[in-house]
Amino acid sequence: MIRPVFAALLLALPISAHAQTITVETPWARATAPNAKAGGLFMTLTDTGAPDKLVAVASPVAGVAEVHRTVEQNGVMKMLPVAALELEPGKQVVLAPGGYHVMLMDLKRQLKPGDTFPVTLTFANSAPMTVTVKVEAAGAAAPSHDMHSGHTMPGMVPAAKP
């Protein structure tokens, strides 16, 4: 028999019904200039469960982190915020330079090549996850080869080798 006090404590505990069905592959950011206030963050997300959405991003290195998309409007390239990034089961969503990406704004420090920092991803249905981002060279188009070494961290799967 469960005592009433113990039963009340059990009911008060937050119980997550959100199973983790999102994988994050090779999260990386570009290095920034010493006084830069913004930077770009990239990764590949794969949903292995029911449809979901990436609804928020946060990191201690930035005052604000938002998902953006790059679009052309009247011959001008613009980066526009995205309220939620749709994730479909079995399909990869690539955040890369020139497309969807995370804007890190109000940077609290310079992002230097080789540095790492945490980023927390919040989803509509899946549990939030924190991944470690590696900083690559300024202007990098993709992560360096050592990101494909086969080492895996929580929420991350190794990239397929070419």
Residue frames as a rotation matrix with the C-alpha (Angstrom) as fourth column:
MET 1
0.588 0.809 0.000 0.00
0.809 -0.588 0.000 0.00
0.000 0.000 -1.000 0.00
ILE 2
-0.388 -0.676 0.627 1.32
0.642 -0.686 -0.343 3.44
0.661 0.269 0.700 -0.91
ARG 3
-0.276 0.234 -0.932 1.12
0.841 -0.410 -0.353 5.92
-0.465 -0.881 -0.084 1.90
PRO 4
0.703 0.689 0.175 -0.82
0.690 -0.602 -0.402 9.14
-0.172 0.403 -0.899 1.09
VAL 5
0.581 -0.544 -0.606 2.25
-0.262 -0.829 0.494 11.39
-0.771 -0.128 -0.624 1.52
PHE 6
-0.491 -0.793 0.362 4.35
0.066 0.380 0.923 9.23
-0.869 0.477 -0.134 -0.80
ALA 7
-0.047 0.577 0.815 1.51
0.948 0.283 -0.146 9.08
-0.315 0.766 -0.560 -3.34
ALA 8
0.867 0.372 -0.331 1.23
0.297 -0.920 -0.255 12.89
-0.399 0.123 -0.909 -3.29
LEU 9
0.109 -0.915 -0.389 4.98
-0.365 -0.401 0.840 13.21
-0.925 0.050 -0.377 -3.90
LEU 10
-0.531 -0.269 0.804 4.78
0.526 0.639 0.561 10.84
-0.665 0.720 -0.198 -6.86
LEU 11
0.399 0.780 0.483 1.97
0.896 -0.220 -0.385 12.87
-0.194 0.586 -0.787 -8.40
ALA 12
0.815 -0.108 -0.569 3.97
-0.027 -0.989 0.148 16.07
-0.579 -0.105 -0.809 -7.97
LEU 13
-0.224 -0.964 0.146 7.01
0.126 0.119 0.985 14.74
-0.966 0.239 0.095 -9.86
PRO 14
0.274 0.266 -0.924 7.25
-0.848 -0.387 -0.363 15.86
-0.454 0.883 0.119 -13.49
ILE 15
-0.031 -0.210 0.977 7.07
0.219 0.952 0.212 12.79
-0.975 0.221 0.016 -15.66
SER 16
-0.344 -0.178 -0.922 8.20
-0.765 -0.516 0.385 13.19
-0.544 0.838 0.041 -19.24
ALA 17
0.437 0.539 0.720 6.14
0.106 0.764 -0.636 11.33
-0.893 0.354 0.277 -21.77
HIS 18
0.785 -0.196 -0.587 8.44
-0.606 -0.439 -0.664 12.70
-0.127 0.877 -0.464 -24.46
ALA 19
0.606 -0.620 0.498 10.65
0.505 0.784 0.362 9.97
-0.614 0.032 0.788 -25.87
GLN 20
0.039 -0.671 -0.741 13.81
-0.470 -0.666 0.579 11.17
-0.882 0.326 -0.341 -27.61
THR 21
0.477 0.214 0.852 13.34
0.566 0.667 -0.485 10.51
-0.672 0.714 0.197 -31.31
ILE 22
0.976 -0.209 -0.061 15.59
-0.193 -0.701 -0.686 13.21
0.100 0.681 -0.725 -32.77
THR 23
0.390 -0.921 -0.001 19.24
0.835 0.354 0.421 12.68
-0.387 -0.165 0.907 -33.68
VAL 24
0.903 -0.229 -0.362 21.69
-0.291 -0.948 -0.126 15.52
-0.315 0.220 -0.923 -34.18
GLU 25
0.579 -0.713 0.396 24.65
0.802 0.585 -0.118 15.03
-0.148 0.386 0.910 -36.48
THR 26
-0.262 -0.928 0.266 27.85
0.953 -0.292 -0.080 17.13
0.152 0.233 0.961 -36.56
PRO 27
0.855 0.506 -0.117 26.81
0.519 -0.838 0.167 20.37
-0.014 -0.203 -0.979 -34.82
TRP 28
-0.241 -0.971 -0.002 29.36
0.960 -0.238 0.148 23.04
-0.144 0.034 0.989 -35.75
ALA 29
0.820 0.401 -0.408 29.75
0.364 -0.916 -0.168 26.81
-0.441 -0.011 -0.897 -35.86
ARG 30
0.434 -0.672 0.600 31.95
0.589 -0.293 -0.753 29.19
0.682 0.680 0.269 -37.78
ALA 31
-0.288 -0.628 -0.723 34.65
0.934 -0.352 -0.066 31.12
-0.213 -0.694 0.688 -35.95
THR 32
0.774 0.585 0.241 33.90
0.612 -0.789 -0.052 34.81
0.160 0.188 -0.969 -35.46
ALA 33
-0.038 -0.723 0.690 35.93
0.227 -0.678 -0.699 38.02
0.973 0.130 0.190 -35.41
PRO 34
-0.783 -0.404 -0.473 36.97
0.508 0.024 -0.861 39.26
0.359 -0.914 0.186 -31.94
ASN 35
-0.878 0.443 -0.184 34.13
-0.200 -0.686 -0.699 41.82
-0.436 -0.577 0.691 -31.58
ALA 36
-0.741 0.629 -0.236 31.46
-0.137 0.202 0.970 40.05
0.658 0.750 -0.063 -33.64
LYS 37
-0.595 0.626 0.504 27.98
-0.738 -0.176 -0.652 40.09
-0.319 -0.759 0.567 -32.16
ALA 38
0.571 0.819 0.052 26.57
-0.709 0.524 -0.471 37.28
-0.413 0.233 0.881 -34.34
GLY 39
-0.666 -0.746 -0.019 27.60
-0.665 0.582 0.467 33.86
-0.337 0.324 -0.884 -35.60
GLY 40
0.189 0.722 -0.665 26.19
-0.908 0.386 0.161 30.86
0.373 0.574 0.729 -37.47
LEU 41
-0.474 -0.206 0.856 25.50
-0.610 0.778 -0.151 27.35
-0.635 -0.594 -0.494 -36.15
PHE 42
-0.009 0.371 -0.929 24.87
-0.935 0.327 0.140 24.34
0.355 0.869 0.344 -38.38
MET 43
-0.653 -0.140 0.745 23.89
-0.463 0.851 -0.246 20.67
-0.600 -0.505 -0.621 -37.96
THR 44
-0.582 0.553 -0.597 21.73
-0.432 0.412 0.803 17.90
0.689 0.725 -0.001 -39.39
LEU 45
-0.492 0.543 0.680 18.56
-0.725 0.177 -0.666 16.85
-0.482 -0.821 0.306 -37.58
THR 46
-0.679 0.349 -0.646 16.79
-0.282 0.689 0.668 13.55
0.678 0.636 -0.369 -38.20
ASP 47
-0.159 0.748 0.644 13.40
-0.972 -0.004 -0.236 12.64
-0.174 -0.663 0.728 -36.75
THR 48
-0.872 -0.198 -0.447 13.05
-0.298 0.940 0.165 8.90
0.388 0.277 -0.879 -36.14
GLY 49
-0.742 0.665 -0.090 9.59
0.474 0.424 -0.772 9.05
-0.475 -0.615 -0.629 -34.53
ALA 50
0.291 0.933 0.212 6.38
0.915 -0.206 -0.347 11.00
-0.280 0.295 -0.913 -35.03
PRO 51
0.178 -0.187 0.966 6.37
0.576 -0.776 -0.256 14.45
0.798 0.602 -0.030 -36.69
ASP 52
0.281 -0.195 -0.940 8.00
0.884 -0.329 0.332 17.10
-0.374 -0.924 0.079 -34.52
LYS 53
0.723 -0.091 0.685 9.26
0.288 -0.861 -0.418 20.68
0.628 0.500 -0.596 -34.59
LEU 54
-0.386 -0.815 -0.432 12.37
0.902 -0.237 -0.360 22.43
0.191 -0.529 0.827 -33.37
VAL 55
0.573 0.782 0.247 10.82
0.676 -0.621 0.396 25.33
0.463 -0.060 -0.884 -31.45
ALA 56
0.937 -0.293 0.192 13.72
-0.349 -0.822 0.449 26.92
0.026 -0.488 -0.873 -29.55
VAL 57
0.380 -0.902 -0.203 17.51
0.637 0.415 -0.650 27.02
0.671 0.118 0.732 -29.36
ALA 58
0.947 -0.124 0.297 19.62
-0.290 -0.730 0.619 28.37
0.139 -0.672 -0.727 -26.49
SER 59
0.365 -0.884 -0.291 23.32
0.707 0.467 -0.532 28.60
0.606 -0.012 0.795 -25.66
PRO 60
0.622 -0.178 -0.763 25.33
0.624 -0.476 0.620 30.28
-0.473 -0.861 -0.185 -22.92
VAL 61
-0.479 -0.872 0.105 27.59
0.756 -0.348 0.555 31.84
-0.447 0.344 0.825 -25.62
ALA 62
-0.778 0.265 0.569 24.74
0.302 -0.637 0.709 33.95
0.550 0.724 0.416 -27.03
GLY 63
-0.837 0.547 -0.004 22.07
-0.332 -0.514 -0.791 36.22
-0.434 -0.661 0.612 -25.62
VAL 64
0.316 0.937 -0.148 19.70
-0.668 0.109 -0.736 35.06
-0.673 0.331 0.661 -28.37
ALA 65
-0.871 -0.456 0.182 19.69
-0.184 0.647 0.740 31.98
-0.455 0.611 -0.647 -30.62
GLU 66
0.190 0.966 -0.174 17.11
-0.529 -0.048 -0.847 31.65
-0.827 0.253 0.502 -33.40
VAL 67
-0.242 -0.135 0.961 16.52
0.676 0.687 0.267 29.35
-0.696 0.714 -0.074 -36.35
HIS 68
0.038 0.188 -0.982 16.74
-0.522 -0.834 -0.180 31.36
-0.852 0.519 0.066 -39.57
ARG 69
0.325 -0.010 0.946 16.43
0.735 0.632 -0.246 30.61
-0.595 0.775 0.212 -43.26
THR 70
-0.599 -0.562 -0.570 18.25
-0.018 -0.703 0.711 32.33
-0.800 0.436 0.411 -46.08
VAL 71
0.294 0.741 0.604 15.96
0.774 0.186 -0.605 33.59
-0.560 0.646 -0.519 -48.85
GLU 72
-0.856 -0.465 0.225 16.30
0.502 -0.648 0.572 35.84
-0.121 0.603 0.789 -51.87
GLN 73
0.281 0.932 -0.228 13.88
0.784 -0.360 -0.505 38.77
-0.553 -0.037 -0.832 -52.00
ASN 74
0.984 0.154 -0.089 14.07
0.065 -0.780 -0.622 41.15
-0.165 0.607 -0.778 -54.95
GLY 75
0.605 -0.796 0.017 17.64
0.120 0.070 -0.990 40.10
0.787 0.601 0.138 -55.72
VAL 76
-0.096 -0.608 0.788 18.79
-0.804 -0.419 -0.422 40.54
0.586 -0.674 -0.449 -52.10
MET 77
-0.192 -0.039 -0.981 19.74
0.338 0.935 -0.103 37.63
0.921 -0.351 -0.166 -49.84
LYS 78
-0.046 0.259 0.965 18.11
-0.814 -0.569 0.114 37.89
0.579 -0.780 0.237 -46.40
MET 79
-0.806 -0.139 -0.575 18.09
0.217 0.835 -0.505 35.79
0.551 -0.532 -0.643 -43.26
LEU 80
-0.137 0.874 0.467 14.59
-0.668 -0.429 0.608 35.50
0.731 -0.229 0.643 -41.82
PRO 81
-0.720 -0.096 0.687 13.62
-0.652 0.434 -0.622 33.97
-0.239 -0.896 -0.375 -38.45
VAL 82
-0.376 0.587 -0.717 11.66
-0.212 0.698 0.684 30.71
0.902 0.409 -0.138 -38.46
ALA 83
0.128 0.516 0.847 9.13
-0.945 -0.195 0.262 30.24
0.301 -0.834 0.462 -35.64
ALA 84
0.327 -0.022 0.945 9.40
-0.462 0.868 0.180 26.43
-0.824 -0.495 0.274 -35.77
LEU 85
-0.422 -0.539 -0.729 11.41
-0.907 0.246 0.343 24.08
-0.006 0.806 -0.592 -37.97
GLU 86
0.636 0.770 0.061 9.27
-0.760 0.638 -0.125 21.16
-0.135 0.033 0.990 -39.14
LEU 87
-0.608 -0.782 0.138 10.82
-0.759 0.623 0.188 17.70
-0.233 0.010 -0.972 -38.72
GLU 88
0.467 0.772 -0.431 9.31
-0.867 0.496 -0.051 14.82
0.175 0.397 0.901 -40.69
PRO 89
0.528 -0.233 0.817 9.89
-0.350 0.816 0.459 11.19
-0.773 -0.529 0.350 -39.72
GLY 90
0.464 -0.425 0.777 12.75
0.636 0.771 0.042 9.59
-0.617 0.475 0.628 -41.61
LYS 91
0.648 -0.215 0.730 13.86
0.571 -0.497 -0.653 12.82
0.503 0.841 -0.200 -43.30
GLN 92
-0.222 -0.807 -0.546 16.99
0.953 -0.298 0.052 14.79
-0.205 -0.509 0.836 -42.57
VAL 93
0.925 0.318 0.205 16.81
0.348 -0.928 -0.131 18.54
0.149 0.193 -0.970 -42.12
VAL 94
0.007 -1.000 0.020 20.18
0.986 0.004 -0.167 20.06
0.167 0.021 0.986 -42.91
LEU 95
0.936 0.075 -0.343 21.10
0.167 -0.955 0.245 23.37
-0.310 -0.287 -0.907 -41.31
ALA 96
0.073 -0.920 0.386 23.98
0.941 0.191 0.279 24.65
-0.330 0.343 0.879 -43.46
PRO 97
-0.545 -0.324 -0.773 25.46
0.116 -0.943 0.313 27.89
-0.830 0.081 0.551 -44.75
GLY 98
-0.931 0.193 -0.309 23.09
-0.361 -0.385 0.849 29.48
0.045 0.902 0.428 -47.27
GLY 99
-0.342 0.850 -0.400 19.98
0.146 0.468 0.871 27.67
0.928 0.239 -0.284 -45.99
TYR 100
0.831 0.555 0.026 18.41
0.003 -0.052 0.999 26.94
0.556 -0.830 -0.045 -42.64
HIS 101
-0.313 -0.924 -0.218 20.81
0.395 0.082 -0.915 27.75
0.863 -0.373 0.340 -39.78
VAL 102
0.563 0.382 -0.733 20.88
0.826 -0.218 0.521 28.94
0.039 -0.898 -0.438 -36.18
MET 103
0.170 -0.460 0.872 21.81
0.091 -0.873 -0.478 32.58
0.981 0.161 -0.106 -35.70
LEU 104
0.146 -0.246 -0.958 23.73
0.988 0.086 0.129 33.15
0.051 -0.965 0.256 -32.49
MET 105
0.228 0.037 0.973 23.16
0.305 -0.952 -0.035 36.82
0.924 0.305 -0.229 -31.63
ASP 106
0.668 -0.107 0.736 24.51
-0.625 -0.617 0.478 39.02
0.403 -0.780 -0.479 -28.87
LEU 107
0.450 -0.588 -0.672 27.58
0.365 0.808 -0.462 36.78
0.815 -0.037 0.578 -28.61
LYS 108
0.994 -0.072 0.085 29.16
-0.104 -0.328 0.939 36.85
-0.040 -0.942 -0.334 -25.17
ARG 109
0.174 -0.980 0.098 32.59
-0.228 0.057 0.972 35.80
-0.958 -0.191 -0.213 -26.46
GLN 110
-0.039 -0.315 -0.948 34.53
-0.995 -0.074 0.066 35.22
-0.091 0.946 -0.311 -29.62
LEU 111
0.846 0.240 0.475 34.05
-0.176 0.968 -0.176 31.79
-0.503 0.065 0.862 -31.22
LYS 112
0.058 -0.939 -0.340 37.57
-0.942 -0.164 0.292 30.51
-0.330 0.303 -0.894 -31.95
PRO 113
0.335 0.027 -0.942 38.50
-0.630 0.749 -0.203 27.49
0.700 0.662 0.268 -34.12
GLY 114
-0.509 -0.509 -0.694 38.75
0.048 0.788 -0.613 24.36
0.860 -0.346 -0.377 -32.00
ASP 115
-0.822 0.291 0.490 36.55
-0.565 -0.305 -0.767 25.72
-0.073 -0.907 0.415 -29.20
THR 116
-0.593 0.742 -0.312 33.40
0.499 0.643 0.581 23.89
0.632 0.189 -0.752 -28.15
PHE 117
-0.854 0.414 0.315 30.21
-0.517 -0.610 -0.600 25.10
-0.056 -0.676 0.735 -26.48
PRO 118
-0.735 0.637 0.233 26.82
0.529 0.753 -0.391 23.63
-0.425 -0.164 -0.890 -25.52
VAL 119
-0.752 0.646 -0.128 23.55
-0.603 -0.597 0.530 24.29
0.266 0.476 0.838 -27.32
THR 120
-0.710 0.609 0.352 20.15
0.136 0.610 -0.781 23.19
-0.691 -0.507 -0.516 -26.04
LEU 121
-0.854 0.483 -0.193 17.51
-0.266 -0.088 0.960 22.28
0.447 0.871 0.204 -28.61
THR 122
-0.638 0.728 0.253 13.85
-0.215 0.147 -0.965 22.34
-0.740 -0.670 0.063 -27.58
PHE 123
-0.943 0.321 -0.087 11.24
0.043 0.378 0.925 20.41
0.330 0.868 -0.370 -29.54
ALA 124
-0.264 0.933 0.243 7.45
-0.842 -0.346 0.414 20.49
0.470 -0.095 0.877 -29.58
ASN 125
0.727 0.657 -0.201 7.14
-0.530 0.722 0.445 16.79
0.437 -0.217 0.873 -28.74
SER 126
0.397 -0.668 -0.630 10.57
0.497 0.733 -0.464 15.27
0.771 -0.129 0.623 -28.03
ALA 127
0.715 -0.233 -0.659 12.56
0.620 -0.223 0.752 15.92
-0.322 -0.947 -0.015 -24.88
PRO 128
0.867 -0.486 -0.106 15.00
-0.495 -0.825 -0.272 18.84
0.045 0.288 -0.956 -25.03
MET 129
0.707 -0.708 0.008 18.60
0.704 0.704 0.088 17.89
-0.068 -0.056 0.996 -25.71
THR 130
0.724 -0.597 -0.345 21.94
-0.478 -0.795 0.373 19.57
-0.497 -0.105 -0.861 -25.24
VAL 131
0.795 -0.511 0.326 24.67
0.603 0.615 -0.508 18.94
0.059 0.600 0.798 -27.80
THR 132
0.219 -0.825 -0.521 28.28
0.267 -0.463 0.845 20.06
-0.939 -0.324 0.118 -27.99
VAL 133
0.985 0.118 0.125 29.13
0.160 -0.357 -0.920 22.34
-0.064 0.926 -0.371 -30.90
LYS 134
0.074 -0.997 0.023 32.66
0.797 0.073 0.600 22.47
-0.600 -0.026 0.800 -32.37
VAL 135
0.688 0.078 -0.722 33.89
-0.207 -0.932 -0.298 25.78
-0.696 0.354 -0.625 -33.77
GLU 136
0.361 -0.509 0.781 35.45
0.889 0.440 -0.124 25.54
-0.281 0.740 0.612 -37.24
ALA 137
-0.700 -0.711 -0.064 37.42
0.633 -0.660 0.403 28.15
-0.329 0.242 0.913 -39.20
ALA 138
-0.110 0.608 -0.786 35.77
-0.194 -0.789 -0.583 31.41
-0.975 0.088 0.205 -40.22
GLY 139
-0.039 0.182 -0.983 34.12
-0.966 -0.258 -0.009 30.93
-0.255 0.949 0.185 -43.61
ALA 140
-0.883 -0.261 0.389 34.13
-0.205 0.962 0.181 27.12
-0.421 0.081 -0.903 -43.36
ALA 141
-0.381 0.756 -0.532 31.57
-0.831 -0.029 0.555 25.52
0.405 0.654 0.640 -45.66
ALA 142
0.628 0.505 -0.592 31.41
-0.195 0.839 0.508 22.26
0.754 -0.203 0.625 -43.69
PRO 143
0.813 -0.351 0.464 32.88
-0.471 0.070 0.879 20.71
-0.341 -0.934 -0.108 -40.55
SER 144
-0.104 -0.943 -0.317 36.46
-0.991 0.123 -0.043 19.45
0.080 0.310 -0.947 -40.70
HIS 145
0.021 0.082 -0.996 37.13
-0.438 0.897 0.065 15.76
0.899 0.435 0.055 -41.21
ASP 146
-0.898 -0.408 -0.165 37.85
-0.048 0.465 -0.884 15.07
0.437 -0.786 -0.437 -37.54
MET 147
-0.409 0.841 0.354 34.13
-0.864 -0.232 -0.447 15.62
-0.294 -0.489 0.821 -36.87
HIS 148
0.517 0.598 -0.613 33.57
-0.787 0.613 -0.066 12.39
0.336 0.516 0.788 -38.85
SER 149
-0.481 -0.876 0.020 35.84
-0.795 0.426 -0.431 10.29
0.369 -0.224 -0.902 -36.66
GLY 150
-0.217 0.464 -0.859 33.05
0.105 0.886 0.452 8.04
0.970 0.008 -0.241 -35.47
HIS 151
-0.920 -0.085 -0.382 32.94
0.386 -0.042 -0.922 9.47
0.062 -0.995 0.072 -31.95
THR 152
-0.119 0.962 0.246 29.41
0.408 -0.179 0.895 10.00
0.905 0.208 -0.371 -30.76
MET 153
-0.996 -0.063 0.069 28.11
-0.034 -0.441 -0.897 12.30
0.087 -0.895 0.437 -28.05
PRO 154
-0.492 0.870 -0.023 24.61
0.555 0.293 -0.778 12.37
-0.670 -0.395 -0.628 -26.55
GLY 155
0.446 0.796 -0.409 22.06
0.083 -0.492 -0.867 13.30
-0.891 0.353 -0.286 -29.19
MET 156
0.198 -0.473 -0.858 24.60
-0.902 -0.430 0.029 12.92
-0.383 0.769 -0.512 -31.95
VAL 157
0.733 -0.052 0.678 25.19
0.230 0.957 -0.175 10.21
-0.640 0.284 0.714 -34.52
PRO 158
-0.335 -0.930 -0.150 28.34
0.101 -0.194 0.976 9.96
-0.937 0.311 0.158 -36.62
ALA 159
0.294 0.382 -0.876 28.06
-0.784 -0.428 -0.450 11.20
-0.547 0.819 0.174 -40.20
ALA 160
0.849 -0.008 0.529 28.19
0.282 0.853 -0.439 8.71
-0.447 0.522 0.726 -43.04
LYS 161
-0.133 -0.954 -0.269 31.64
-0.063 -0.262 0.963 8.54
-0.989 0.145 -0.025 -44.57
PRO 162
0.417 0.300 -0.858 31.87
-0.797 -0.334 -0.504 9.39
-0.438 0.894 0.100 -48.27
